[in-house]
Amino acid sequence: MRSPRSLRLAAAAAVLLGVAAQLAPVGVPAQVKLQKMRFVRSIPPDLSAVYFYVAQDKGYFREYGLDAEMVTAQGTGAALTQLVGGNAEIANTSAEAMLNAIGQGQPMVAFWQFLQNGAIFGVLARRDRGVNGIEDLKGKTIGILGPASATRYATVQMLAKVGLKESDVNMVTLPGMAAYGPALARGQVDALGAWDVSREVVMGAGDDNFRKQLVYFPASEYLSDIFATSKKYFDGNKDAIASFMAAIVKSMDDIGKNPAEAIQIAAKYVPSVSSADPAVNAKIIELRNQKWVKDGRFIYAEYERALPAYREMGLITIDPKTISLREVFSNEVPDLVQKKRGR
């Protein structure tokens, strides 16, 4: 027969085990070691990274067996440089940055179409600086996020469509999105290589007279952001990559259902979200909910159409005919995510 003391110890142990079970992430036993994964995003922390913050805050990465960390870069090309340099395992980057890395001998694989093509980037300009069309940018100064960023790549593509070269304009790098509005308002630049979030922030921060002068030209044929990794990491970690994306997609579902909650969560990680205009925050979330590609699949016809033109413009140096499009832009991870999510 057990002593009263041993019975008390057993009862206490049972209580502690119960508490531990409650604290353990859903679907992941407490003793399971989480796989570390670093994700490099192409711009500094802001509300448009809400998908990562919600997944982190709600424990979705842990639920799928991951210890995920986000680092940031100044542009899609810079993000890929961090990936190649070993500072991350996966990257938010652009098709042209990845293809240029492949052309330089770095085997890469894009595994997720993150944003709708032709729906994100464009040029935001001032009419009172003489810009009423893209052709009017000749001789003008355009602010961009960086020389290795989609803000430059998309702008170059738009210039080429009207017969202009990059040398026909003056592109200057601005120190982050926070500098976009002031640079345009003060006349430091005549236009901005922008994306939808920066457009809303700039317009939301200006006065009525400033906003009335703004005109936006969408880069309707530009290939938008992708998620990519090295071929070596892709071949050895497909399940982990699919787990990362399953957590992100679960987060996206939550953001669509409860945008206000998503903004509150993002504010924990990016304090400036709390002080931003609530209407601008709401608009950014609305834009992201509209433009995410939640099944992650590449539409190959869009790439077959765009990549030869990219080479002709000088955005990529590699000949698209020398790559296997379906291997370089793989739809294998979207299939794995569907299985993980039981769909």
N, C-alpha and C positions, 0 to 999 in steps of 0.2 A: 504493500500500500504506500502511495506517495505521500511525503510529508507536506504539511501546509505551506512550508516555504517553497518547495519545488513546484507546488500547484500555482502559487503566486507568480513565480518566475515564468512558468509556462504560459500563464494568462497574459503577462506583460509582453512576452515574445510574440504571442498571437496578435496583440494589439499593434505592435510595431510592424509586423508583417502586413497587416491590413492597411496601415498608413502608407507603407512603401508601395503597396499595390496600387493605392489610389493616386500616388504621386507619379508613378511610372507612366510614360507616354502611351497613349492608346495604340495597341498593335505592336509595341516594342517591349519585350521583357526587360526588366531593370538591369539584368546582368549583361545584356547584349552590348558589345562595343560598337559605337557609332563610327561610320566611315566619314573621315574629314573631306570636305570639298570646298574649295575656294572659287568664288564666282567673281569675275571682274566685269564691272559695268562701265559703259563708255562715257558717262558723265558723272560729276560729283553728286552726292546724295540730294535728292529732292522728292517731291510727292509722286513723281511718275515711277519711282521704284517701289510703290506701295505694294505691289505683288510680292516682293521679297519680304517686306516688313510684316505683312499679315501672316505669311507662311512661317516666319520666324516667331512671331509673337504667339501664335496659336499652336505652336509645337508640331506643325505639319512636317518639317524636315526630320525631326526626331521620330515622328510616327513612321516615316519611311526609312528609318535607319541611318540618317545622315546628321552630321555636325557641320552645318553650312555656314560659311562666312562670306560676306561681300566686301570686295575692295573696289576702288574706282579709278578711272583714268580720264584723260582729257581728249576724248575722241575715240571713234571706233578702231582706227589704226593703232592708236596708243594702247587700247585695250588688248588688241591682238599681240602687240609687242610684249606686254606683261605676260600673256599666256605663253608665248614662245620662250620668254625668259624664265619660266618656272614659277612665277608669282601667283599663278592660278591654274585651275584644271579646266575650267570652261569660261567662255567669254561671250558677252553681248557685243557683236561687231557687225561689220557690213560685208556684203558679198565681194565687193571689189578689194577690200583689205585682205580678206581670206585668200582670194585668188592670186593676189600679188605675193602673198606669203608662199603659196604653193609654187608660183613661178620662180621664187628664190630658193627652192629646195626644201621647204618646210611642209611635209605632208599634213593636210588638214581635212576635217570633215565638218560640214554644217549639219546639225541634227534637229533643228527646230526653226520654222518660220515664225518669228515672234510677233511681227506687226504686218498689217496688210501692205502690200506693195502699192506705191503711188499714193499713200494716204497720210503720210507723216511730214515729209520735208517740203521746203519751199523757200521763197525769198520774201521777206517783209521789208517794204521800202516806203520812203516818204515822197508823196506827190510834189510837195513844195520844194523838193530837191531835184525836180525835173524827171522823176521816174514814173512813167505811166504804163510802161511795158518793159519786158526783159531787155529788149533792144536798147532801151534808154540807159542801161547800166554801163554802157561803154564810157570809159574814163572815170567812172564813179568808184567810191571806196565802199567795200563790202566787209562787214565784220563777220568772222566765223569763229567757231569754237576751237579750231586748230587745223593745221595743214593735213593731219591724218584723221580727219573727222568727216562724217557724212554731211555736215553742213557745207564743207568745201566740195565734196564729190557731187552732191546733188546740184549745187550751184553751177559747177562746171558743166554738168549735163544740160542744165537749162540754158546756159550761154551758148553751148554748141548747137542747140536746136534753132537758134536765131542767127547762126553764123558768126558768133563771137568766140574768141579764145580767152583763156584765163589771163593771158598777157594784156588783154584789152581792158582789164579792170585792175583795181588795186585791192587785193585781199589782205586784211590785217587780222591777227589773232587777238581776240578779247579774252580777258582772264575769267572765264566762266560765265554762266547764264546771268548772274547778278549784274554783270557789266553791260548786258545787252541793251536794256532800256535806257540807261543813262547815256551810253555812247550814241544811240540813235537820236535821243531827245536833244542832246547838246550839239549835234551836227558833226560829231567826231567821225561818224560813218553816214553814208547815204542810204544804206540798206543792210540787211542782215541775212546771212545764210541761217535759216531758222528751222525749227520743227514745231509741231502743233502746241506743245506745252510752253515753249519759250514765247511763241506768238501770244498766247493767252496772258502770260505773265507780263510781257511788255505792254500790251494793250490795257491790261487791268491796272497798271501802275501809272499810266499817263493821264493827263487832263483831257477834257473834251476836245479842245483845239488840236492837241497832238494826235488824238485818235482819229479825228476827221481827215488828217493828212496821210494816214497809213493805207497802204494797199498790199495785198498778199497774193503772190503767184505760186500756186502749188506745183511741186515737181511730180506731175501725175504719172510719169513713166519711170520713176526712180525705184530701184529695188530696196525695200526697207530692211530694218534690222533683223539679224539672224543670231542664233546661238551656235557657237562652234567650239571645237576642241582639236587637239592633235589626233592624228590617225591612231597613234599608239595608245593614247588614253581611251579613245573611242572603242578600239578593238578589245581592250581589257576591262572596260568598266561600263558596258552598255546598260547593265541593270541599275547601277548607281546613277547614271545619267537619267534613265527613265524615272527613277525614284525622285530625283530633283525636280523633274518636270511635272510629275504627278502631284507633288506638293505645291508647285507654282499654280497648276491648273485648279487645284482645290481652293487655293487662295483667290484666284480670279473669280471663281464661282461666288465666294463670300463677298467679294468687293461689289459684284453685280447686284447681289441681294441687299446689301447694307452699306452703301457708299459712305454714310456719315460715320459708321463705326470704323471703316477703313481709314478715313482721314484722322480720326482720333488715335488709332494705332500708329500711323505714320508719324504723327506729332511726337510720339515718344522717342523716335529715332532721329527725327529731323526737327529740332525745336522751331525753326523758322516757319514751319507749316502752321503752327498755332497763331503766329502774328500775321499771316498772309490774309488777304481778302477772302472771306468765306465763299463768295461767289466764284472767284478764280479757282479756289480749291475744288469746288463742286464741278466746275467746267472741266478741269484736268481729269478728274475721275470719270466724268461722262465720256470724254474723248478716249480714254484708255479702254473703257468698257466697250466702246464702239469698234475700236481698231485692233484689239488683240486678236491673234489667230489662235483660238483655243484648242484646235486639234493639231496645230503645229506642222501641218503638211505643206511641202513645197509643191507649187503648181509649175511643173517643168516647162510648160509652154511659155510662161512669162519669162523664164530665164533663157530659153532658146531664142526668144525674140530680143531680149535686152543685151545679152553678153556680146554679140558681135558689134553692136553699136558702142558698147563700153570700150571695146578694144580700139575701135576707130577713133574715139574721142581721146584715147590715151589714159582712161581711168584704170584699165588693166593692161598688163603687158603680155600675159599668157594668151595663147591662141585657144579659144573655147573648144575648138575641134580636138585638141590634144588631151582633154579630160573626159572622164566618164561622168556625165552630169548626175546620174542617179546614184553614183557612189560618193561623189563629192558633196552633193546635197541629198542626204539620205533621209528616207521616210521610215527607217526602221524604228527609231525611238518613239515616234507617234503611235506606231502599232503596239509597242511594249507598254506605253502609258495607258492605252485603252484596256489592255489586259489587266494591268495593275488596278485600274479603277473599276474592273468588272463590267466593262461595256463592250 
